[in-house]
Amino acid sequence: MRLPRSLSADDLVKLLGPLGYRVSRQTGSHLRLTTDEGGQHHVTVPRHDPLRVGTLSAILGDVARHSGTTRDALLERLFGGGR
């Protein structure tokens, strides 16, 4: 599945919320998201609009590895088949 090209950091935070991620702190223009589901895990998201495709890919890959799924399965869960 193709990554969205116009996703902002704030949109990503909202999408990761149902997976248990929440903003645990902000330092400058970077957000740190934390989840305790499946063990504690942190990802850092630059607060850009839009996020660069490589940055988004790396973040989603990290989230997928932590949740024990593939990146494509995570994309399907977050964005559905419509994007």
C-alpha positions in Angstrom: 0.0 0.0 0.0 1.3 3.5 -0.9 2.0 5.9 1.9 -0.1 9.1 2.0 1.8 12.2 0.8 0.0 14.9 2.7 -0.1 13.5 6.3 0.8 15.9 9.0 2.3 15.0 12.4 -0.9 15.9 14.1 -2.9 13.6 11.8 -0.4 10.8 12.5 -0.8 11.3 16.3 -4.6 10.9 15.9 -4.2 7.8 13.8 -1.8 6.2 16.3 -4.1 7.0 19.3 -6.3 3.8 18.9 -3.0 1.8 19.0 -2.3 3.2 22.5 0.1 5.9 21.5 -0.1 9.2 23.2 2.0 12.3 23.3 4.3 11.9 26.3 6.4 15.1 25.7 7.3 17.7 23.2 10.8 19.2 22.7 10.9 22.0 20.2 9.3 20.8 17.0 9.4 17.1 17.9 6.7 15.0 19.6 7.5 11.8 21.6 4.7 9.3 21.4 4.6 6.5 24.0 2.5 3.3 24.3 2.5 0.8 27.1 0.6 -1.9 25.0 2.8 -4.9 24.4 5.6 -3.3 26.5 6.6 0.3 26.6 7.6 1.8 23.2 8.5 5.3 22.1 8.6 7.0 18.7 9.7 10.5 17.9 7.7 12.4 15.3 8.8 15.7 13.8 6.0 18.2 13.9 5.9 18.9 10.2 3.1 19.4 7.7 3.4 17.3 5.7 5.7 14.6 7.0 8.4 13.4 4.6 7.6 10.1 3.1 10.8 8.5 4.3 10.2 9.8 7.8 6.7 8.5 7.8 7.8 5.1 6.5 10.4 4.8 9.2 8.0 5.7 12.0 5.3 3.3 10.7 7.9 0.5 10.3 9.0 1.0 13.9 5.4 0.9 15.1 4.7 -2.2 13.0 7.7 -4.1 14.4 6.6 -3.2 18.0 3.1 -4.4 17.4 4.3 -7.6 15.7 2.7 -6.9 12.4 3.9 -6.0 8.9 4.0 -2.4 7.7 1.4 -3.2 5.0 -1.0 -4.6 7.6 -0.5 -1.5 9.8 -1.1 0.7 6.8 -4.3 -1.2 6.0 -5.4 -0.8 9.6 -4.6 2.9 9.8 -5.7 4.1 6.4 -8.0 1.3 5.1 -8.3 0.4 1.4 -9.4 3.9 0.3 -6.0 5.6 0.2 
